[in-house]
């Protein structure tokens, strides 16, 4: 167990070592048990955290707010468009000032080419730890929750377990790359057999892909890329089909939508689930585009663990806050 996390930023998935991630999971499981048993765990009594959103949220806001309140602290929701941030406050000023007002700063900013740079700059000037609630490159807390869910469903030793991280069709908007990128970065560090599947226009960032390859080499896992959703599902222990935009091909939403329409058959349906192992689990960070990314029969079926994933956001986030803000 690693115990030296006080004051640490968590912006990238790799900001925490494997041993530190394991510590987060240990604390998260303990907090989940305490929550279930009604045992008070107000480890952050009197602590405050600014929650700065440049992007809408359902689970992220709710789980961070509820989590910090359960730890005895106070979350301050701040919407960028309704503050002077929209009229000139710089990232440096937010880091310098909020870092003095609050015990931590959490930020969600997913604009392509902007979000991660903004969060990193705030962290550079903040004396308080900065947490990435999702940017254009990473979504570390979602993937910590996914990892916790995988451990619950497939056991603590995930070595050799196959997960299919695949693109799926959606028409709602050009979604960030951060979830699939964080998945391949984190899960390859736990010895998993990670298969990334996507149409040719929907590539992930080359440096992220290379880091995933290196992680697989270093930690004894497997990392593969295919252009076949069917092949990715074959004999998988877990499947994670999710839409993301073709940001490396085009940043134009209309062009992206036109390209995506060529691949409307990339859907998680009953036929594809039958290609996975009989005890395979279906995962998604939500919200899912029902009827496009996934059929109702799959997301509402017995193999779906999406609500367990959503709950585990609460527990892993509480664990990280307790470790870095104490």
Residue frames as qw, qx, qy, qz and C-alpha x, y, z in Angstrom:
[[0.000, 0.889, 0.458, 0.000, 0.00, 0.00, 0.00],
 [0.404, 0.295, 0.000, 0.866, 1.28, 3.45, -0.96],
 [0.285, -0.760, -0.520, 0.265, 0.52, 6.22, 1.55],
 [0.333, -0.404, 0.065, 0.849, 2.27, 9.29, 0.10],
 [0.245, 0.519, 0.634, 0.518, -0.49, 10.64, -2.14],
 [0.120, -0.812, -0.380, 0.426, -1.32, 13.80, -0.20],
 [0.009, 0.768, -0.136, -0.626, -1.35, 16.85, -2.47],
 [0.369, -0.084, 0.756, 0.534, -0.96, 14.86, -5.68],
 [0.492, 0.391, -0.182, -0.757, -2.56, 15.91, -8.98],
 [0.524, 0.148, 0.833, 0.102, -4.46, 13.23, -10.92],
 [0.381, 0.611, -0.157, -0.676, -4.69, 14.43, -14.52],
 [0.537, 0.376, -0.683, -0.322, -3.36, 11.50, -16.57],
 [0.950, -0.189, -0.154, -0.194, -4.03, 7.82, -15.94],
 [0.810, 0.185, -0.356, 0.428, -0.27, 7.41, -15.52],
 [0.094, -0.721, 0.303, -0.616, -0.01, 10.01, -12.74],
 [0.726, -0.445, 0.414, -0.321, -0.58, 7.13, -10.34],
 [0.111, 0.408, -0.899, -0.109, 1.72, 4.11, -10.39],
 [0.633, -0.138, -0.706, -0.285, 0.27, 0.61, -10.52],
 [0.396, -0.188, -0.742, 0.507, 0.92, 0.27, -6.78],
 [0.113, 0.118, 0.274, -0.948, -0.84, 3.58, -6.13],
 [0.559, -0.065, -0.427, -0.707, -3.82, 2.51, -8.23],
 [0.584, -0.183, -0.790, 0.047, -4.00, -0.65, -6.16],
 [0.161, -0.164, -0.569, 0.789, -4.04, 1.51, -3.03],
 [0.368, 0.023, -0.089, -0.925, -6.91, 3.54, -4.50],
 [0.637, -0.129, -0.640, -0.411, -8.83, 0.31, -5.11],
 [0.433, -0.174, -0.780, 0.416, -8.16, -0.93, -1.57],
 [0.047, 0.168, 0.374, -0.911, -9.49, 2.32, -0.12],
 [0.463, -0.002, -0.338, -0.819, -12.44, 2.35, -2.55],
 [0.587, -0.195, -0.770, -0.159, -13.54, -1.15, -1.54],
 [0.292, -0.230, -0.673, 0.639, -13.27, -0.19, 2.13],
 [0.191, 0.145, 0.120, -0.963, -15.33, 2.98, 1.56],
 [0.522, -0.086, -0.576, -0.623, -17.92, 1.03, -0.43],
 [0.498, -0.265, -0.809, 0.165, -18.33, -1.37, 2.47],
 [0.131, -0.236, -0.484, 0.832, -18.60, 1.49, 4.97],
 [0.336, 0.036, -0.191, -0.921, -21.22, 3.21, 2.81],
 [0.567, -0.171, -0.714, -0.374, -23.24, -0.02, 2.57],
 [0.510, -0.312, -0.727, 0.338, -23.06, -0.55, 6.34],
 [0.225, -0.888, -0.245, -0.316, -23.86, 3.05, 7.22],
 [0.705, -0.425, -0.140, 0.550, -20.50, 3.52, 8.93],
 [0.084, 0.988, -0.007, -0.131, -19.49, 7.20, 9.01],
 [0.778, -0.003, 0.190, 0.599, -16.25, 8.01, 7.19],
 [0.116, 0.984, 0.127, 0.054, -15.90, 11.78, 7.38],
 [0.780, -0.158, 0.071, 0.601, -12.18, 11.84, 6.65],
 [0.342, 0.311, 0.196, 0.865, -12.31, 15.27, 4.97],
 [0.215, -0.804, -0.513, 0.212, -14.28, 17.21, 7.57],
 [0.140, -0.856, -0.032, 0.497, -14.10, 20.92, 6.73],
 [0.383, -0.193, 0.578, 0.694, -12.33, 20.41, 3.39],
 [0.490, 0.693, 0.202, -0.489, -13.59, 22.17, 0.26],
 [0.485, -0.027, 0.670, 0.561, -13.21, 21.43, -3.45],
 [0.367, 0.547, -0.113, -0.744, -13.97, 23.61, -6.46],
 [0.573, 0.241, 0.761, 0.185, -15.70, 21.65, -9.25],
 [0.166, 0.595, -0.208, -0.758, -15.21, 23.62, -12.46],
 [0.609, 0.337, 0.711, 0.100, -17.23, 22.48, -15.47],
 [0.140, 0.440, -0.389, -0.797, -16.75, 23.56, -19.07],
 [0.384, 0.044, -0.806, -0.448, -18.87, 20.59, -20.23],
 [0.716, -0.302, -0.022, -0.629, -22.20, 19.15, -19.15],
 [0.198, 0.232, -0.921, 0.243, -22.34, 16.25, -16.74],
 [0.755, -0.382, -0.265, -0.463, -24.70, 13.82, -15.08],
 [0.907, -0.270, -0.281, 0.157, -22.72, 11.11, -13.23],
 [0.577, 0.259, -0.298, 0.714, -19.47, 13.04, -12.82],
 [0.154, -0.516, 0.168, -0.826, -20.98, 16.01, -11.02],
 [0.769, -0.453, -0.121, -0.435, -23.34, 13.92, -8.91],
 [0.915, -0.133, -0.308, 0.225, -20.73, 11.37, -7.84],
 [0.450, 0.285, -0.328, 0.780, -18.08, 13.95, -6.93],
 [0.310, -0.515, 0.097, -0.793, -20.58, 16.12, -5.02],
 [0.859, -0.390, -0.154, -0.293, -22.12, 13.19, -3.14],
 [0.851, 0.049, -0.366, 0.374, -18.72, 11.64, -2.49],
 [0.281, 0.362, -0.357, 0.814, -17.11, 14.70, -0.95],
 [0.518, -0.492, 0.052, -0.698, -20.22, 15.36, 1.17],
 [0.930, -0.253, -0.250, -0.093, -20.09, 11.77, 2.45],
 [0.715, 0.116, -0.350, 0.594, -16.44, 12.37, 3.37],
 [0.382, -0.701, -0.377, 0.470, -17.50, 15.42, 5.37],
 [0.305, -0.195, 0.212, 0.908, -16.32, 18.04, 2.89],
 [0.351, 0.725, 0.330, -0.493, -18.05, 20.68, 0.80],
 [0.494, 0.202, 0.571, 0.624, -18.09, 20.66, -3.03],
 [0.158, 0.662, 0.099, -0.725, -18.55, 23.99, -4.83],
 [0.588, 0.457, 0.599, 0.295, -20.11, 23.59, -8.28],
 [0.023, -0.674, 0.150, 0.723, -18.80, 26.24, -10.69],
 [0.662, 0.550, 0.486, 0.152, -20.12, 26.53, -14.24],
 [0.482, -0.130, 0.233, 0.834, -17.62, 28.32, -16.50],
 [0.120, 0.507, 0.501, 0.691, -20.23, 30.15, -18.56],
 [0.339, -0.837, -0.371, -0.218, -21.82, 31.79, -15.52],
 [0.597, -0.652, -0.018, 0.467, -18.56, 33.13, -14.05],
 [0.099, 0.908, -0.255, -0.318, -15.87, 35.59, -15.09],
 [0.578, -0.207, 0.705, 0.356, -13.98, 32.62, -16.54],
 [0.527, 0.592, 0.571, 0.214, -16.13, 33.23, -19.62],
 [0.179, 0.971, 0.120, 0.106, -14.94, 36.86, -19.68],
 [0.312, 0.830, -0.361, 0.289, -11.22, 36.70, -19.11],
 [0.645, -0.604, 0.455, -0.105, -10.09, 34.75, -16.03],
 [0.507, 0.552, -0.654, -0.103, -7.02, 32.81, -17.19],
 [0.897, -0.120, -0.423, 0.044, -5.97, 29.29, -16.26],
 [0.457, 0.228, -0.493, 0.704, -3.08, 30.78, -14.28],
 [0.273, -0.367, 0.225, -0.860, -5.44, 33.01, -12.32],
 [0.844, -0.271, -0.218, -0.408, -7.79, 30.12, -11.57],
 [0.813, 0.023, -0.489, 0.315, -4.87, 28.01, -10.36],
 [0.262, 0.278, -0.424, 0.821, -3.40, 30.76, -8.22],
 [0.388, -0.305, 0.170, -0.853, -6.71, 31.93, -6.70],
 [0.869, -0.203, -0.220, -0.395, -8.76, 28.73, -6.43],
 [0.741, 0.129, -0.566, 0.338, -5.64, 26.96, -5.19],
 [0.109, 0.217, -0.512, 0.824, -5.73, 29.37, -2.22],
 [0.581, -0.220, 0.044, -0.782, -9.50, 29.24, -1.67],
 [0.931, -0.053, -0.099, -0.349, -9.96, 25.46, -1.89],
 [0.602, -0.475, 0.641, 0.019, -8.28, 22.25, -0.73],
 [0.479, 0.038, 0.774, 0.412, -8.59, 20.78, -4.24],
 [0.415, 0.497, -0.152, -0.747, -9.73, 21.78, -7.73],
 [0.532, 0.179, 0.813, 0.155, -11.57, 19.36, -10.04],
 [0.269, 0.533, -0.234, -0.767, -12.06, 20.33, -13.68],
 [0.626, 0.332, 0.694, 0.127, -13.99, 18.91, -16.63],
 [0.244, 0.762, -0.209, -0.562, -12.94, 20.41, -19.98],
 [0.751, 0.097, 0.630, 0.176, -13.15, 18.21, -23.09],
 [0.470, 0.839, -0.052, -0.269, -12.67, 20.71, -25.94],
 [0.912, 0.219, 0.118, 0.326, -10.34, 19.13, -28.49],
 [0.580, 0.438, -0.100, 0.680, -6.81, 20.51, -28.21],
 [0.136, -0.678, 0.130, -0.711, -7.76, 22.71, -25.26],
 [0.762, -0.557, -0.155, -0.290, -9.03, 20.71, -22.28],
 [0.886, -0.222, -0.178, 0.365, -5.92, 18.89, -21.11],
 [0.451, 0.382, -0.111, 0.799, -3.74, 21.92, -21.74],
 [0.312, -0.678, -0.020, -0.665, -6.06, 24.07, -19.60],
 [0.842, -0.516, -0.125, -0.096, -6.19, 21.60, -16.70],
 [0.822, 0.012, -0.158, 0.547, -2.41, 21.16, -16.77],
 [0.233, 0.515, -0.095, 0.820, -1.87, 24.91, -16.66],
 [0.557, -0.682, -0.051, -0.471, -4.23, 25.33, -13.71],
 [0.918, -0.332, -0.138, 0.167, -2.29, 22.60, -11.91],
 [0.633, 0.329, -0.172, 0.680, 1.00, 24.35, -12.64],
 [0.020, 0.495, -0.172, 0.852, -0.11, 27.39, -10.64],
 [0.694, -0.540, -0.181, -0.440, -2.26, 25.74, -7.97],
 [0.047, -0.474, 0.760, -0.441, -0.98, 24.99, -4.48],
 [0.709, -0.023, 0.532, -0.463, -3.92, 22.57, -4.08],
 [0.367, -0.035, 0.881, 0.296, -4.19, 19.23, -5.92],
 [0.493, 0.357, -0.214, -0.764, -5.98, 19.25, -9.29],
 [0.517, 0.109, 0.848, -0.053, -8.23, 16.37, -10.39],
 [0.201, 0.175, -0.590, -0.762, -9.19, 15.73, -14.01],
 [0.569, 0.253, 0.603, -0.499, -12.92, 15.01, -14.22],
 [0.708, 0.408, 0.527, 0.233, -12.42, 14.41, -18.00],
 [0.015, 0.691, -0.285, -0.664, -10.49, 16.20, -20.69],
 [0.686, 0.573, -0.233, -0.384, -9.93, 15.69, -24.41],
 [0.408, 0.496, -0.766, 0.024, -7.20, 13.10, -23.76],
 [0.246, 0.050, -0.905, 0.342, -7.91, 11.32, -20.46],
 [0.628, -0.474, -0.139, -0.601, -10.82, 10.27, -18.23],
 [0.267, 0.329, -0.839, 0.342, -8.91, 8.75, -15.29],
 [0.394, -0.105, 0.632, -0.659, -11.73, 8.49, -12.76],
 [0.833, 0.202, -0.087, -0.508, -14.06, 6.68, -15.15],
 [0.709, 0.345, -0.615, 0.005, -11.38, 4.11, -15.83],
 [0.023, -0.289, 0.793, -0.536, -10.60, 3.66, -12.13],
 [0.669, 0.039, 0.377, -0.639, -14.29, 2.83, -11.70],
 [0.825, 0.341, -0.336, -0.301, -14.10, 0.47, -14.68],
 [0.397, 0.397, -0.788, 0.254, -11.07, -1.23, -13.15],
 [0.329, -0.169, 0.683, -0.629, -12.86, -1.61, -9.83],
 [0.804, 0.181, 0.104, -0.557, -15.84, -3.14, -11.64],
 [0.709, 0.403, -0.571, -0.092, -13.61, -5.57, -13.53],
 [0.109, 0.321, -0.833, 0.437, -12.03, -6.67, -10.24],
 [0.564, -0.025, 0.491, -0.663, -15.49, -7.19, -8.72],
 [0.846, 0.302, 0.012, -0.439, -16.72, -9.25, -11.67],
 [0.828, 0.438, -0.348, 0.031, -13.55, -11.05, -12.83],
 [0.868, -0.353, -0.140, 0.321, -11.32, -11.23, -9.75],
 [0.305, -0.879, 0.172, 0.324, -8.35, -9.29, -8.44],
 [0.429, -0.339, 0.643, 0.537, -5.92, -10.94, -10.87],
 [0.594, 0.674, 0.147, -0.415, -6.89, -9.63, -14.31],
 [0.103, -0.541, 0.712, 0.436, -3.84, -11.02, -16.10],
 [0.122, 0.009, 0.926, 0.358, -4.82, -12.70, -19.35],
 [0.309, 0.612, 0.650, -0.328, -8.43, -11.54, -19.23],
 [0.276, 0.225, 0.523, 0.774, -9.54, -10.23, -22.62],
 [0.154, 0.699, 0.410, -0.566, -11.39, -6.94, -22.97],
 [0.396, 0.459, 0.525, 0.597, -12.67, -5.57, -26.27],
 [0.039, -0.636, -0.165, 0.753, -12.46, -1.76, -26.37],
 [0.365, 0.320, 0.680, 0.549, -14.35, -1.00, -29.55],
 [0.170, 0.114, -0.116, -0.972, -15.78, 1.97, -31.38],
 [0.206, 0.494, 0.844, -0.043, -19.56, 1.93, -31.82],
 [0.086, 0.432, 0.425, 0.791, -21.84, 4.08, -33.92],
 [0.091, -0.654, -0.559, 0.501, -23.68, 7.05, -32.39],
 [0.266, 0.623, 0.418, 0.605, -25.35, 10.06, -33.96],
 [0.309, -0.857, -0.366, 0.189, -25.65, 12.41, -30.97],
 [0.025, 0.972, -0.229, -0.052, -22.32, 14.28, -31.14],
 [0.686, 0.490, -0.463, 0.274, -18.60, 13.83, -31.80],
 [0.756, -0.653, -0.032, -0.034, -17.57, 12.32, -28.47],
 [0.110, -0.841, 0.529, -0.015, -14.11, 12.71, -26.91],
 [0.714, 0.340, -0.609, 0.057, -11.31, 10.16, -27.28],
 [0.170, -0.605, 0.595, -0.502, -10.65, 10.18, -23.56],
 [0.844, -0.224, 0.337, -0.353, -12.52, 7.02, -22.48],
 [0.964, 0.247, -0.064, 0.077, -10.95, 4.58, -24.97],
 [0.429, 0.666, -0.442, 0.420, -7.54, 6.20, -24.54],
 [0.364, -0.567, 0.548, -0.496, -7.65, 5.92, -20.76],
 [0.951, -0.076, 0.175, -0.245, -8.90, 2.34, -21.01],
 [0.882, 0.368, -0.208, 0.209, -6.01, 1.14, -23.15],
 [0.178, 0.681, -0.491, 0.512, -3.50, 3.03, -20.98],
 [0.497, -0.484, 0.502, -0.516, -4.70, 1.71, -17.63],
 [0.945, -0.050, 0.176, -0.270, -5.81, -1.83, -18.41],
 [0.785, 0.465, -0.362, 0.190, -2.57, -2.77, -20.18],
 [0.017, 0.616, -0.607, 0.501, -0.81, -2.03, -16.87],
 [0.659, -0.266, 0.532, -0.461, -2.75, -4.86, -15.24],
 [0.241, -0.239, 0.920, 0.194, -1.70, -7.60, -17.65],
 [0.646, 0.437, 0.480, -0.402, -4.97, -7.71, -19.55],
 [0.391, 0.158, 0.702, 0.575, -5.39, -8.77, -23.17],
 [0.210, 0.669, 0.232, -0.674, -6.68, -5.50, -24.59],
 [0.402, 0.307, 0.665, 0.550, -8.09, -5.45, -28.11],
 [0.136, 0.559, 0.095, -0.813, -8.81, -2.02, -29.61],
 [0.373, 0.379, 0.754, 0.386, -11.22, -2.05, -32.57],
 [0.174, 0.716, 0.176, -0.653, -12.25, 0.90, -34.73],
 [0.665, 0.682, 0.265, 0.149, -12.86, 1.90, -38.35],
 [0.689, 0.173, 0.029, 0.703, -9.79, 3.42, -40.04],
 [0.081, 0.693, 0.083, 0.712, -10.91, 7.04, -39.62],
 [0.582, -0.741, -0.076, -0.325, -11.38, 6.68, -35.84],
 [0.709, 0.175, -0.470, 0.496, -7.79, 6.23, -34.71],
 [0.540, -0.808, -0.158, 0.178, -6.62, 7.22, -31.24],
 [0.027, 0.943, -0.331, -0.022, -3.65, 9.50, -30.56],
 [0.792, 0.390, -0.447, 0.146, -0.41, 7.76, -31.70],
 [0.123, 0.502, -0.659, 0.547, 1.52, 8.52, -28.50],
 [0.677, -0.251, 0.396, -0.567, -1.28, 7.04, -26.38],
 [0.955, 0.195, -0.135, -0.178, -1.32, 3.89, -28.54],
 [0.583, 0.482, -0.563, 0.333, 2.45, 3.55, -28.20],
 [0.239, -0.455, 0.601, -0.612, 2.24, 3.97, -24.43],
 [0.873, -0.086, 0.197, -0.438, -0.37, 1.20, -24.33],
 [0.864, 0.350, -0.357, 0.058, 1.97, -1.05, -26.34],
 [0.269, 0.515, -0.630, 0.515, 4.82, -0.30, -23.93],
 [0.557, -0.350, 0.445, -0.608, 2.58, -0.98, -20.92],
 [0.963, 0.070, -0.036, -0.258, 1.62, -4.36, -22.36],
 [0.701, 0.433, -0.492, 0.283, 5.29, -5.23, -22.90],
 [0.027, 0.511, -0.585, 0.630, 6.28, -4.06, -19.43],
 [0.527, -0.219, 0.525, -0.631, 3.43, -5.66, -17.46],
 [0.192, -0.075, 0.976, 0.074, 3.03, -8.90, -19.39],
 [0.546, 0.489, 0.473, -0.490, -0.21, -8.11, -21.17],
 [0.416, 0.251, 0.681, 0.549, -1.30, -8.10, -24.79],
 [0.229, 0.656, 0.152, -0.703, -2.35, -5.09, -26.85],
 [0.380, 0.209, 0.745, 0.508, -3.84, -5.53, -30.32],
 [0.309, 0.465, 0.033, -0.829, -5.60, -3.30, -32.84],
 [0.303, 0.253, 0.863, 0.316, -8.16, -4.54, -35.36],
 [0.267, 0.074, -0.200, -0.940, -10.69, -3.03, -37.74],
 [0.503, -0.225, -0.750, -0.367, -13.21, -5.80, -36.97],
 [0.498, -0.401, 0.318, -0.700, -15.73, -5.44, -34.16],
 [0.949, -0.067, -0.177, -0.253, -16.62, -9.11, -34.52],
 [0.731, 0.270, -0.499, 0.379, -12.99, -10.16, -34.08],
 [0.015, -0.467, 0.480, -0.742, -12.61, -7.96, -31.00],
 [0.715, -0.308, 0.162, -0.606, -15.66, -9.59, -29.35],
 [0.850, 0.116, -0.506, -0.089, -14.44, -13.14, -30.01],
 [0.766, -0.189, -0.522, 0.323, -13.85, -14.96, -26.67],
 [0.067, 0.534, -0.271, 0.798, -13.78, -11.67, -24.74],
 [0.349, -0.336, -0.751, 0.449, -14.25, -11.65, -20.97],
 [0.013, 0.707, 0.356, -0.611, -15.51, -8.05, -21.13],
 [0.376, 0.479, 0.471, 0.638, -16.68, -5.82, -23.95],
 [0.133, -0.656, -0.235, 0.705, -16.69, -2.02, -23.91],
 [0.359, 0.452, 0.537, 0.615, -18.24, -0.73, -27.17],
 [0.111, -0.778, -0.293, 0.545, -18.39, 3.07, -27.20],
 [0.480, 0.787, 0.232, 0.311, -18.59, 5.87, -29.74],
 [0.383, -0.643, 0.058, 0.661, -15.86, 8.46, -30.16],
 [0.419, 0.864, 0.021, -0.279, -15.20, 11.13, -32.74],
 [0.837, 0.272, 0.145, 0.452, -12.73, 10.93, -35.61],
 [0.193, -0.947, 0.021, 0.257, -10.79, 13.88, -34.21],
 [0.468, -0.465, 0.523, 0.539, -7.50, 12.88, -35.86],
 [0.414, 0.361, 0.684, 0.480, -9.28, 12.78, -39.23],
 [0.001, 0.555, 0.295, 0.778, -11.46, 15.89, -38.93],
 [0.087, -0.222, -0.585, 0.775, -12.63, 18.31, -36.26],
 [0.361, -0.036, -0.250, -0.898, -15.69, 19.26, -38.35],
 [0.482, 0.051, 0.720, -0.497, -18.84, 17.82, -36.71],
 [0.749, 0.443, 0.053, -0.490, -20.76, 17.44, -39.98],
 [0.519, 0.529, -0.659, -0.127, -17.87, 15.68, -41.70],
 [0.111, -0.266, 0.898, -0.332, -17.42, 13.43, -38.68],
 [0.640, 0.196, 0.509, -0.541, -21.13, 12.53, -38.72],
 [0.719, 0.518, -0.257, -0.386, -20.96, 11.75, -42.43],
 [0.312, 0.458, -0.830, 0.058, -17.98, 9.44, -41.92],
 [0.317, -0.133, 0.812, -0.471, -19.63, 7.72, -38.96],
 [0.746, 0.262, 0.173, -0.588, -22.75, 6.92, -40.97],
 [0.585, 0.433, -0.649, -0.220, -20.68, 4.49, -43.06],
 [0.305, 0.178, -0.889, 0.290, -20.33, 2.31, -39.96],
 [0.587, -0.300, 0.115, -0.743, -23.86, 2.10, -38.58],
 [0.891, -0.075, -0.423, -0.147, -23.47, -1.68, -38.27],
 [0.396, 0.245, -0.658, 0.592, -20.93, -1.19, -35.44],
 [0.577, -0.483, 0.051, -0.656, -23.43, -1.92, -32.67],
 [0.055, -0.206, 0.913, -0.348, -23.29, -4.09, -29.56],
 [0.735, -0.053, -0.180, -0.651, -26.11, -6.52, -30.20],
 [0.860, -0.243, 0.375, -0.247, -27.10, -10.02, -29.16],
 [0.907, 0.396, -0.103, 0.102, -25.27, -11.62, -32.10],
 [0.371, 0.673, -0.474, 0.430, -21.99, -10.01, -31.15],
 [0.495, -0.564, 0.488, -0.446, -22.43, -10.79, -27.46],
 [0.980, -0.020, 0.150, -0.129, -22.69, -14.45, -28.42],
 [0.709, 0.550, -0.330, 0.292, -19.16, -14.22, -29.87],
 [0.095, -0.652, 0.553, -0.509, -17.83, -13.30, -26.41],
 [0.209, 0.056, -0.934, 0.285, -17.44, -15.77, -23.57],
 [0.385, -0.547, -0.701, -0.248, -20.70, -16.94, -21.97],
 [0.462, -0.685, -0.410, 0.385, -19.85, -15.05, -18.76],
 [0.372, 0.246, 0.099, 0.890, -18.67, -11.90, -20.55],
 [0.074, -0.706, -0.462, 0.531, -19.76, -8.56, -19.16],
 [0.307, 0.687, 0.347, 0.560, -21.00, -5.58, -21.16],
 [0.387, -0.522, -0.240, 0.721, -19.55, -2.23, -20.02],
 [0.241, 0.672, 0.303, 0.631, -20.29, 1.39, -20.92],
 [0.273, -0.066, -0.366, 0.887, -19.53, 4.70, -19.21],
 [0.031, 0.752, 0.656, -0.060, -23.01, 6.10, -20.06],
 [0.697, 0.343, 0.368, -0.511, -24.96, 7.71, -21.53],
 [0.360, -0.033, 0.826, 0.433, -25.20, 5.20, -24.37],
 [0.446, 0.263, -0.267, -0.813, -27.05, 5.90, -27.61],
 [0.569, 0.098, 0.785, -0.223, -29.60, 3.11, -27.38],
 [0.724, 0.571, 0.364, -0.132, -30.41, 1.47, -30.68],
 [0.472, 0.841, -0.260, 0.043, -27.18, 2.84, -32.19],
 [0.026, 0.634, -0.739, 0.228, -24.26, 1.98, -29.90],
 [0.039, -0.064, 0.963, -0.260, -26.10, -0.87, -28.20],
 [0.459, -0.361, -0.639, -0.502, -29.43, -2.67, -28.29],
 [0.553, -0.514, 0.203, -0.624, -31.80, -2.50, -25.34],
 [0.964, -0.144, -0.199, -0.106, -31.53, -6.27, -24.97],
 [0.718, 0.221, -0.392, 0.531, -27.78, -5.99, -24.30],
 [0.083, 0.441, -0.350, 0.822, -27.60, -2.88, -22.10],
 [0.622, -0.361, 0.195, -0.667, -30.62, -4.04, -20.06],
 [0.883, 0.042, -0.447, -0.136, -29.62, -7.69, -20.15],
 [0.849, -0.525, -0.023, 0.052, -28.02, -9.94, -17.52],
 [0.798, 0.079, -0.014, 0.597, -24.48, -9.39, -18.80],
 [0.150, 0.774, 0.029, 0.614, -24.67, -5.61, -18.44],
 [0.593, -0.420, -0.417, 0.546, -22.77, -4.05, -15.51],
 [0.231, 0.570, 0.119, 0.779, -23.27, -0.40, -16.46],
 [0.440, -0.796, -0.121, -0.398, -24.99, 0.56, -13.21],
 [0.832, -0.439, -0.053, 0.335, -22.27, -1.08, -11.12],
 [0.573, 0.259, 0.070, 0.775, -19.74, 0.96, -13.10],
 [0.079, -0.729, -0.149, -0.663, -21.69, 4.13, -12.45],
 [0.681, -0.718, -0.116, -0.079, -21.87, 3.38, -8.71],
 [0.836, -0.210, -0.023, 0.507, -18.16, 2.67, -8.55],
 [0.298, 0.651, 0.015, 0.698, -17.43, 6.19, -9.80],
 [0.469, -0.809, -0.014, -0.354, -18.56, 7.31, -6.34],
 [0.866, -0.476, 0.055, 0.142, -16.25, 4.96, -4.46],
 [0.761, 0.145, 0.057, 0.630, -13.02, 5.44, -6.44],
 [0.141, 0.725, 0.041, 0.673, -13.45, 9.21, -6.46],
 [0.603, -0.767, 0.022, -0.218, -13.97, 9.20, -2.69],
 [0.898, -0.234, 0.044, 0.371, -10.83, 7.11, -2.34],
 [0.563, 0.395, 0.045, 0.725, -8.71, 9.51, -4.39],
 [0.153, -0.806, -0.031, -0.571, -10.12, 12.59, -2.64],
 [0.764, -0.645, 0.003, -0.037, -9.47, 11.02, 0.76],
 [0.861, -0.088, 0.070, 0.495, -5.90, 10.21, -0.22],
 [0.478, 0.392, 0.103, 0.779, -4.91, 13.49, -1.86],
 [0.152, -0.726, -0.127, -0.659, -6.91, 16.02, 0.22],
 [0.720, -0.567, -0.380, 0.125, -6.31, 14.78, 3.77]]
